[in-house]
Amino acid sequence: MINNKKVLALIPARGGSKGLPGKNIKHMCGVPLIGWPIKAALNSKYIDKLIVSTDDENIAAIARGLGADVPFIRPKKIAMDDTPTIDVINHAIQFLESSGDFFDYIVLLEATSPLTEGTDIDCALNDLYNAKDMAKSIVGVAEVELSHPSFCVKIGENKLISPYMGKSFSAPIRRQDVSQLHYFEGTLYISTIDSIKHHQSFHHDSTMSYIVPKWKAFEVDTLTDFICIEAIMKNKDKLNA
């Protein structure tokens, strides 16, 4: 709980994966990938209940063994490639509330974002609670750096390049001179339950930002991602220093 408000953590973990088959249970540094967000949730001082929503019995068994609750097997109709995450969230909330289990906040953690830690969850929850009169949700964002639009180019005829922004290359662009931009990095989403029911999204006019360092913003979609994140995981103590 945070100030007598109950907090639910939800980890969606579908069995099918085209980019990296079986990725949710593929071992990273000796732990199934889904084990990292489970560990983060269990290390949070505010989360009251942690559930995994999956359509896969094997994932369910592994999640239970790692300390998560799996109170249902997700119906196939909301476990498709194109199933919106909000459908998974609504199903989980409705299932729990039908059993008399009500919460004030929901924390969405992705199995593909293993670098999120319990301290991130707690800091973001604190930020959101302290801004409760203004904000109803908080999402992770990271700074746009080398891919900033100021450094992007368009490719025209004969493969010649032109600036995406500006008219010419006459003035050099320095990183410290460009306007600061951030992108939704996808590792952490928190909302009041009332707001998620109303907006059907974490993103709206009452959404605030939780700034995530670049190294924590990586997500596992491909084998290349997996290899890179595992290397980061092995050096996390240096990056956290």
Backbone as numpy.savetxt, mean C-alpha at the origin, in Angstrom:
# Nx Ny Nz CAx CAy CAz Cx Cy Cz
-6.31 -0.10 19.51 -7.14 1.10 19.51 -6.27 2.36 19.51
-6.84 3.40 18.93 -6.21 4.70 19.03 -7.26 5.65 19.60
-7.03 6.09 20.82 -7.98 6.96 21.52 -9.39 6.38 21.51
-9.47 5.12 21.92 -10.74 4.38 22.03 -11.44 4.13 20.70
-10.72 4.30 19.60 -11.25 4.00 18.27 -10.65 2.68 17.78
-11.51 1.75 17.38 -11.03 0.43 16.97 -10.48 0.46 15.54
-9.38 -0.29 15.35 -8.67 -0.27 14.08 -8.61 -1.68 13.48
-9.05 -1.79 12.25 -9.00 -3.03 11.49 -7.90 -2.93 10.45
-7.07 -3.96 10.32 -6.10 -4.05 9.23 -6.54 -5.14 8.27
-6.49 -4.84 6.98 -6.89 -5.78 5.95 -5.77 -5.95 4.93
-5.43 -7.21 4.66 -4.43 -7.52 3.64 -5.10 -8.37 2.55
-5.31 -7.81 1.36 -5.85 -8.62 0.26 -4.72 -9.45 -0.36
-4.99 -10.71 -0.64 -3.96 -11.58 -1.21 -4.61 -12.63 -2.10
-4.75 -12.29 -3.37 -5.39 -13.20 -4.31 -4.43 -14.30 -4.72
-4.96 -15.46 -5.02 -4.12 -16.60 -5.39 -3.49 -16.47 -6.76
-4.19 -15.89 -7.71 -3.67 -15.77 -9.07 -2.77 -14.57 -9.23
-1.65 -14.76 -9.94 -0.74 -13.66 -10.25 -0.07 -13.97 -11.58
-0.23 -13.05 -12.53 0.33 -13.28 -13.85 1.77 -12.80 -13.97
2.07 -11.64 -13.36 3.41 -11.08 -13.47 4.47 -11.94 -12.80
4.14 -12.46 -11.62 5.06 -13.31 -10.86 4.22 -14.37 -10.16
4.00 -15.50 -10.80 3.13 -16.54 -10.25 3.51 -16.92 -8.82
2.48 -17.01 -7.95 2.71 -17.42 -6.57 3.44 -16.40 -5.73
3.44 -15.13 -6.16 4.29 -14.14 -5.49 3.91 -13.91 -4.04
2.63 -14.01 -3.69 2.21 -13.70 -2.32 2.79 -14.65 -1.28
3.19 -15.85 -1.71 3.80 -16.80 -0.77 5.25 -17.13 -1.13
5.78 -16.42 -2.12 7.18 -16.60 -2.48 8.06 -16.05 -1.35
9.06 -16.79 -0.96 9.87 -16.39 0.19 10.82 -15.23 -0.15
10.77 -14.22 0.69 11.69 -13.09 0.60 12.45 -13.01 1.92
13.76 -13.20 1.86 14.60 -13.23 3.07 14.05 -14.26 4.06
13.60 -15.40 3.55 13.17 -16.50 4.40 11.74 -16.41 4.91
10.99 -15.38 4.49 9.62 -15.19 4.95 8.70 -15.09 3.73
7.55 -15.78 3.73 6.61 -15.60 2.62 6.29 -14.12 2.46
6.14 -13.67 1.22 5.93 -12.25 0.96 4.80 -11.67 1.81
3.71 -12.42 1.92 2.57 -11.94 2.71 2.92 -11.80 4.19
3.98 -12.47 4.62 4.38 -12.41 6.02 4.87 -11.04 6.45
5.38 -10.24 5.50 5.93 -8.94 5.87 4.84 -7.93 6.26
3.76 -7.76 5.50 2.69 -6.88 6.00 1.99 -7.44 7.23
1.93 -8.77 7.35 1.37 -9.36 8.57 2.23 -8.96 9.77
3.53 -9.06 9.61 4.45 -8.68 10.69 4.29 -7.20 11.03
4.17 -6.35 10.00 4.01 -4.91 10.24 2.74 -4.64 11.04
1.64 -5.30 10.66 0.38 -5.10 11.37 0.46 -5.58 12.81
1.09 -6.73 13.02 1.21 -7.28 14.37 2.12 -6.42 15.25
3.04 -5.69 14.62 3.94 -4.81 15.36 3.33 -3.44 15.66
2.17 -3.16 15.04 1.50 -1.89 15.31 0.89 -1.91 16.71
0.96 -0.80 17.40 0.39 -0.73 18.75 -1.08 -0.36 18.73
-1.61 -0.04 17.53 -3.00 0.42 17.45 -3.96 -0.58 16.82
-3.47 -1.51 16.02 -4.36 -2.41 15.29 -4.99 -3.43 16.24
-6.31 -3.51 16.18 -7.06 -4.42 17.05 -7.33 -5.78 16.40
-7.48 -5.78 15.10 -7.76 -7.03 14.39 -7.09 -6.99 13.03
-6.46 -8.10 12.66 -5.79 -8.22 11.37 -6.40 -9.38 10.61
-6.93 -9.09 9.42 -7.47 -10.18 8.61 -6.84 -10.18 7.23
-6.75 -11.36 6.65 -6.32 -11.54 5.27 -7.52 -11.98 4.45
-7.74 -11.30 3.34 -8.82 -11.67 2.42 -8.20 -12.38 1.22
-8.47 -13.66 1.09 -7.90 -14.44 0.00 -8.90 -15.46 -0.53
-8.71 -15.84 -1.78 -9.53 -16.89 -2.39 -8.78 -18.22 -2.41
-7.58 -18.23 -1.84 -6.67 -19.37 -1.95 -6.47 -20.03 -0.58
-6.79 -21.32 -0.50 -6.67 -22.04 0.78 -5.23 -22.12 1.26
-4.29 -22.22 0.35 -2.88 -22.31 0.73 -2.41 -21.00 1.34
-2.77 -19.88 0.70 -2.44 -18.56 1.26 -3.09 -18.40 2.63
-4.35 -18.85 2.74 -5.07 -18.74 4.01 -4.34 -19.49 5.12
-3.88 -20.70 4.82 -3.19 -21.51 5.83 -1.87 -20.86 6.25
-1.14 -20.33 5.28 0.13 -19.66 5.58 -0.12 -18.40 6.41
-1.12 -17.62 6.04 -1.44 -16.39 6.78 -1.82 -16.70 8.22
-2.63 -17.73 8.41 -3.01 -18.12 9.79 -1.77 -18.54 10.58
-0.89 -19.27 9.94 0.33 -19.72 10.61 1.24 -18.57 11.02
1.11 -17.44 10.32 1.93 -16.27 10.62 1.27 -15.30 11.59
0.05 -15.66 12.02 -0.61 -14.85 13.06 -1.78 -14.02 12.61
-2.16 -14.09 11.31 -3.31 -13.33 10.83 -4.58 -14.15 10.99
-5.71 -13.47 11.01 -7.02 -14.11 11.02 -7.52 -14.19 9.58
-8.06 -15.34 9.20 -8.67 -15.50 7.88 -10.09 -16.02 8.13
-11.04 -15.11 8.37 -12.38 -15.52 8.79 -13.26 -16.03 7.66
-12.79 -15.89 6.41 -13.57 -16.35 5.26 -12.62 -16.59 4.09
-13.09 -17.37 3.13 -12.41 -17.48 1.85 -13.15 -16.58 0.88
-12.44 -15.67 0.26 -13.08 -14.67 -0.59 -13.79 -15.32 -1.78
-15.02 -14.92 -2.03 -15.76 -15.47 -3.17 -15.04 -15.20 -4.49
-15.12 -16.14 -5.42 -14.43 -16.01 -6.70 -14.83 -14.76 -7.46
-16.10 -14.34 -7.31 -16.58 -13.20 -8.09 -15.89 -11.89 -7.72
-15.26 -11.85 -6.54 -14.48 -10.67 -6.17 -13.00 -11.03 -5.97
-12.57 -12.04 -6.76 -11.16 -12.44 -6.73 -10.62 -12.57 -8.16
-11.11 -11.69 -9.02 -10.69 -11.70 -10.42 -9.56 -10.69 -10.65
-8.92 -10.78 -11.82 -7.84 -9.85 -12.17 -8.29 -8.40 -12.09
-9.54 -8.16 -12.49 -10.03 -6.79 -12.58 -10.95 -6.39 -11.43
-10.96 -7.18 -10.35 -11.80 -6.84 -9.20 -11.27 -5.57 -8.52
-12.08 -4.54 -8.38 -11.63 -3.34 -7.67 -11.35 -3.65 -6.19
-10.32 -3.05 -5.66 -9.98 -3.26 -4.25 -11.12 -2.86 -3.32
-11.89 -1.85 -3.73 -12.98 -1.40 -2.86 -14.01 -2.51 -2.67
-14.19 -3.38 -3.67 -15.12 -4.50 -3.52 -14.63 -5.47 -2.44
-13.33 -5.66 -2.39 -12.73 -6.55 -1.38 -12.88 -5.93 0.00
-12.68 -4.62 0.09 -12.83 -3.90 1.37 -14.28 -3.97 1.85
-15.22 -3.67 0.96 -16.64 -3.70 1.34 -17.05 -5.09 1.82
-16.59 -6.11 1.12 -16.94 -7.48 1.51 -16.43 -7.80 2.91
-15.18 -7.41 3.20 -14.60 -7.70 4.52 -15.35 -6.95 5.63
-15.63 -5.66 5.40 -16.34 -4.87 6.41 -17.73 -5.44 6.66
-18.44 -5.75 5.58 -19.80 -6.30 5.72 -19.80 -7.65 6.43
-18.81 -8.48 6.12 -18.71 -9.79 6.78 -18.53 -9.61 8.28
-17.62 -8.74 8.67 -17.34 -8.53 10.09 -18.53 -7.89 10.81
-19.13 -6.90 10.17 -20.26 -6.21 10.81 -21.47 -7.13 10.95
-21.61 -8.09 10.04 -22.73 -9.04 10.15 -22.57 -9.94 11.37
-21.32 -10.02 11.86 -21.04 -10.81 13.07 -20.95 -9.93 14.31
-21.29 -8.64 14.15 -21.26 -7.72 15.28 -19.91 -7.15 15.58
-18.98 -7.23 14.60 -17.61 -6.74 14.80 -17.46 -5.42 14.04
-17.49 -4.30 14.77 -17.46 -2.97 14.16 -16.14 -2.27 14.46
-15.68 -1.46 13.49 -14.42 -0.75 13.63 -14.59 0.71 13.22
-13.66 1.54 13.68 -13.69 2.97 13.35 -12.74 3.32 12.21
-11.63 2.60 12.13 -10.64 2.84 11.08 -10.31 1.53 10.36
-9.95 1.66 9.08 -9.43 0.52 8.34 -8.06 0.88 7.78
-7.13 -0.05 7.93 -5.77 0.08 7.39 -5.64 -0.97 6.29
-5.38 -0.54 5.07 -5.17 -1.46 3.96 -3.68 -1.61 3.72
-3.21 -2.85 3.80 -1.80 -3.15 3.54 -1.73 -4.12 2.36
-0.76 -3.92 1.48 -0.62 -4.77 0.32 0.48 -5.81 0.55
0.20 -7.05 0.18 1.22 -8.10 0.28 2.42 -7.79 -0.59
2.19 -6.99 -1.63 3.27 -6.65 -2.56 4.13 -5.48 -2.08
3.86 -4.98 -0.88 4.64 -3.86 -0.31 5.27 -4.30 1.00
6.32 -5.11 0.94 6.89 -5.71 2.16 7.75 -4.79 3.00
8.01 -3.58 2.54 8.91 -2.68 3.27 8.19 -1.78 4.27
6.85 -1.80 4.24 6.08 -1.03 5.21 6.26 -1.64 6.60
6.43 -0.81 7.61 6.68 -1.28 8.97 5.57 -0.84 9.92
5.53 -1.47 11.08 4.54 -1.13 12.09 4.61 0.34 12.49
5.81 0.89 12.50 5.96 2.31 12.86 5.31 3.22 11.82
5.33 2.80 10.55 4.65 3.58 9.50 3.16 3.62 9.75
2.60 2.46 10.08 1.16 2.39 10.36 0.80 3.30 11.53
1.58 3.22 12.59 1.27 4.00 13.80 1.44 5.49 13.57
2.49 5.88 12.85 2.70 7.31 12.57 1.56 7.85 11.70
1.17 7.07 10.69 0.09 7.53 9.80 -1.24 7.61 10.55
-1.51 6.64 11.40 -2.73 6.68 12.20 -2.74 7.89 13.14
-1.62 8.15 13.75 -1.51 9.34 14.61 -1.77 10.62 13.82
-1.16 10.72 12.63 -1.36 11.90 11.80 -2.84 12.08 11.46
-3.47 10.97 11.07 -4.87 11.05 10.68 -5.77 11.40 11.86
-5.52 10.77 12.98 -6.36 11.05 14.16 -6.19 12.50 14.60
-4.97 13.00 14.58 -4.73 14.37 15.02 -5.34 15.41 14.07
-5.61 14.97 12.82 -6.22 15.87 11.84 -7.68 15.48 11.59
-8.30 14.82 12.56 -9.64 14.24 12.36 -10.71 15.26 11.99
-10.52 16.52 12.37 -11.50 17.55 12.01 -11.38 17.98 10.55
-10.26 17.62 9.94 -10.00 18.06 8.56 -9.92 16.89 7.59
-9.28 15.79 8.02 -9.00 14.66 7.12 -9.71 13.40 7.58
-10.10 12.58 6.61 -10.80 11.32 6.89 -10.03 10.11 6.37
-8.98 10.36 5.59 -8.13 9.26 5.13 -6.71 9.77 4.94
-5.78 8.83 4.89 -4.37 9.16 4.67 -3.77 8.09 3.78
-2.97 8.50 2.81 -2.37 7.55 1.88 -0.88 7.82 1.74
-0.14 6.77 1.43 1.29 6.91 1.23 1.61 7.58 -0.10
2.55 8.52 -0.05 3.05 9.17 -1.26 4.57 9.21 -1.18
5.21 9.25 -2.34 6.67 9.38 -2.40 7.02 10.47 -3.41
8.18 11.07 -3.22 8.57 12.18 -4.08 8.95 11.69 -5.48
8.46 12.42 -6.48 8.86 12.17 -7.86 10.25 12.76 -8.05
11.20 11.94 -8.47 12.57 12.44 -8.61 13.01 12.42 -10.08
13.70 11.38 -10.51 14.23 11.35 -11.87 13.14 11.30 -12.92
11.95 10.82 -12.55 10.85 10.76 -13.52 9.99 12.02 -13.48
10.47 13.07 -12.85 9.74 14.34 -12.79 9.44 14.82 -14.21
8.24 15.36 -14.47 7.89 15.82 -15.82 8.91 16.79 -16.43
9.60 17.54 -15.57 10.58 18.50 -16.08 11.75 17.80 -16.78
11.98 16.54 -16.44 13.08 15.79 -17.04 12.62 14.84 -18.13
11.33 14.89 -18.46 10.79 13.99 -19.46 10.84 14.62 -20.85
10.89 13.77 -21.86 10.94 14.24 -23.24 9.88 13.53 -24.08
9.52 14.18 -25.18 8.64 13.58 -26.17 9.50 13.12 -27.34
9.11 12.02 -27.97 9.83 11.53 -29.14 8.98 11.81 -30.38
9.56 12.56 -31.30 8.83 12.93 -32.51 9.32 12.20 -33.74
9.19 12.86 -34.88 9.62 12.25 -36.14 11.12 11.99 -36.11
11.53 10.91 -36.77 12.93 10.50 -36.85 13.56 10.29 -35.47
12.68 10.03 -34.47 13.13 9.74 -33.10 13.80 10.93 -32.43
13.56 12.13 -32.95 14.12 13.33 -32.32 13.32 13.67 -31.07
14.02 14.16 -30.05 13.36 14.45 -28.77 13.11 15.94 -28.61
12.07 16.25 -27.84 11.76 17.63 -27.47 11.29 17.63 -26.03
11.43 18.73 -25.32 11.04 18.75 -23.90 9.55 18.49 -23.73
9.22 17.73 -22.73 7.81 17.54 -22.39 7.25 18.83 -21.80
8.08 19.51 -21.02 7.72 20.81 -20.48 8.71 21.84 -21.00
8.24 23.02 -21.32 9.13 24.04 -21.85 9.23 23.94 -23.37
9.94 24.89 -23.96 10.01 24.97 -25.41 11.33 24.49 -25.99
12.38 24.48 -25.17 13.68 24.10 -25.71 14.57 23.56 -24.61
15.76 23.07 -25.05 16.76 22.58 -24.10 17.80 23.66 -23.78
17.50 24.90 -24.13 18.52 25.96 -24.01 18.96 26.21 -22.58
18.05 26.06 -21.63 18.42 26.28 -20.22 18.48 24.93 -19.50
19.63 24.60 -18.91 19.73 23.32 -18.19 18.79 23.28 -16.98
18.27 22.09 -16.72 17.34 21.92 -15.60 18.07 21.25 -14.44
18.04 21.88 -13.30 18.65 21.30 -12.11 17.55 20.72 -11.22
17.84 19.56 -10.62 16.84 18.89 -9.79 16.35 19.77 -8.66
17.23 20.55 -8.06 16.84 21.38 -6.93 15.97 22.56 -7.32
15.85 22.83 -8.64 15.06 23.96 -9.09 13.63 23.59 -9.49
13.34 22.32 -9.65 12.00 21.93 -10.13 11.02 21.89 -8.96
9.76 22.08 -9.27 8.74 22.04 -8.22 8.61 20.62 -7.67
8.38 20.52 -6.38 8.29 19.21 -5.73 6.94 18.57 -6.05
7.00 17.33 -6.51 5.81 16.55 -6.80 5.87 15.22 -6.09
4.71 14.65 -5.80 4.64 13.32 -5.19 3.66 12.45 -5.96
3.81 11.14 -5.81 2.90 10.21 -6.47 2.36 9.22 -5.44
1.21 8.65 -5.74 0.64 7.62 -4.88 1.51 6.37 -5.00
2.20 5.99 -3.92 3.14 4.88 -4.03 2.55 3.54 -3.63
1.37 3.53 -3.06 0.63 2.29 -2.93 0.93 1.35 -1.78
1.71 1.79 -0.79 2.07 0.87 0.27 1.18 0.96 1.50
0.49 2.08 1.69 -0.26 2.29 2.93 -1.48 3.15 2.68
-2.65 2.64 3.09 -3.90 3.37 2.98 -4.66 3.24 4.30
-5.16 4.35 4.82 -5.94 4.32 6.05 -7.13 5.24 5.88
-8.28 4.82 6.40 -9.48 5.65 6.32 -10.37 5.36 7.52
-11.20 6.34 7.84 -12.29 6.02 8.77 -13.25 5.10 8.03
-13.90 4.22 8.75 -14.86 3.32 8.12 -16.01 4.11 7.49
-16.49 5.12 8.19 -17.59 5.94 7.65 -17.20 6.57 6.32
-15.98 7.05 6.22 -15.53 7.70 5.00 -15.39 6.71 3.85
-14.86 5.53 4.13 -14.68 4.55 3.05 -16.04 4.08 2.54
-17.00 4.00 3.43 -18.36 3.63 3.01 -18.98 4.73 2.14
-18.72 5.97 2.52 -19.32 7.10 1.81 -18.65 7.36 0.46
-17.32 7.45 0.47 -16.58 7.82 -0.74 -16.25 6.62 -1.63
-16.25 5.42 -1.05 -15.84 4.22 -1.80 -14.43 4.39 -2.37
-13.60 5.07 -1.61 -12.23 5.33 -2.04 -11.44 5.92 -0.87
-10.12 5.80 -0.95 -9.25 6.47 0.01 -8.90 7.88 -0.48
-9.17 8.16 -1.75 -8.74 9.41 -2.37 -9.94 10.33 -2.59
-9.91 11.47 -1.92 -10.97 12.46 -2.03 -10.46 13.77 -1.44
-11.33 14.74 -1.29 -10.90 16.06 -0.83 -10.47 16.10 0.63
-10.76 15.04 1.37 -10.37 14.99 2.79 -9.26 13.97 3.03
-8.42 13.79 2.01 -7.30 12.84 2.10 -6.00 13.59 2.37
-5.24 13.14 3.35 -3.94 13.73 3.62 -2.83 12.76 3.22
-1.61 13.26 3.22 -0.47 12.46 2.74 0.38 11.94 3.89
0.90 10.73 3.68 1.94 10.19 4.55 3.15 9.98 3.65
4.19 10.78 3.85 5.34 10.75 2.94 6.25 9.56 3.26
6.47 8.73 2.24 7.25 7.50 2.36 8.58 7.70 1.64
9.70 7.32 2.25 10.99 7.44 1.54 11.01 6.54 0.32
11.79 6.94 -0.66 11.82 6.24 -1.95 12.07 4.73 -1.78
12.96 4.36 -0.87 13.32 2.95 -0.76 12.19 2.09 -0.20
11.24 2.71 0.48 10.10 1.95 1.00 8.95 1.87 0.01
9.05 2.60 -1.08 7.93 2.71 -2.02 7.92 1.63 -3.10
8.93 0.76 -3.10 8.97 -0.29 -4.12 7.88 -1.32 -3.89
7.30 -1.83 -4.99 6.28 -2.86 -4.93 6.69 -4.06 -5.79
6.24 -5.23 -5.40 6.56 -6.46 -6.13 5.51 -6.73 -7.19
5.90 -6.54 -8.45 5.04 -6.92 -9.57 5.72 -7.96 -10.46
7.05 -7.88 -10.52 7.81 -8.76 -11.40 8.97 -9.38 -10.61
9.66 -10.33 -11.24 10.82 -10.94 -10.61 11.92 -9.91 -10.38
12.07 -8.96 -11.30 13.05 -7.90 -11.12 12.76 -7.10 -9.85
11.48 -6.74 -9.65 11.08 -6.04 -8.42 11.45 -6.86 -7.20
11.15 -8.15 -7.26 11.39 -9.04 -6.11 12.87 -9.05 -5.74
13.73 -9.18 -6.74 15.18 -9.23 -6.50 15.67 -7.91 -5.90
15.19 -6.80 -6.44 15.61 -5.48 -5.94 15.15 -5.25 -4.50
13.89 -5.61 -4.22 13.36 -5.38 -2.87 14.03 -6.30 -1.86
14.35 -7.52 -2.27 15.04 -8.41 -1.35 16.41 -7.84 -0.98
17.09 -7.22 -1.95 18.38 -6.58 -1.67 18.20 -5.42 -0.70
17.13 -4.63 -0.89 16.84 -3.53 0.03 16.55 -4.10 1.43
15.77 -5.16 1.48 15.42 -5.78 2.76 16.67 -6.19 3.54
17.64 -6.71 2.83 18.87 -7.17 3.48 19.71 -6.02 4.02
19.46 -4.82 3.52 20.21 -3.64 3.96 19.34 -2.62 4.67
18.17 -3.06 5.15 17.20 -2.14 5.73 17.74 -1.42 6.97
18.57 -2.09 7.74 19.12 -1.45 8.94 19.96 -0.22 8.57
20.68 -0.31 7.45 21.50 0.83 7.01 20.59 1.98 6.54
19.52 1.63 5.85 18.62 2.65 5.31 17.79 3.31 6.41
17.52 2.56 7.47 16.73 3.09 8.60 17.58 3.93 9.54
18.89 3.84 9.38 19.81 4.52 10.31 19.69 6.03 10.17
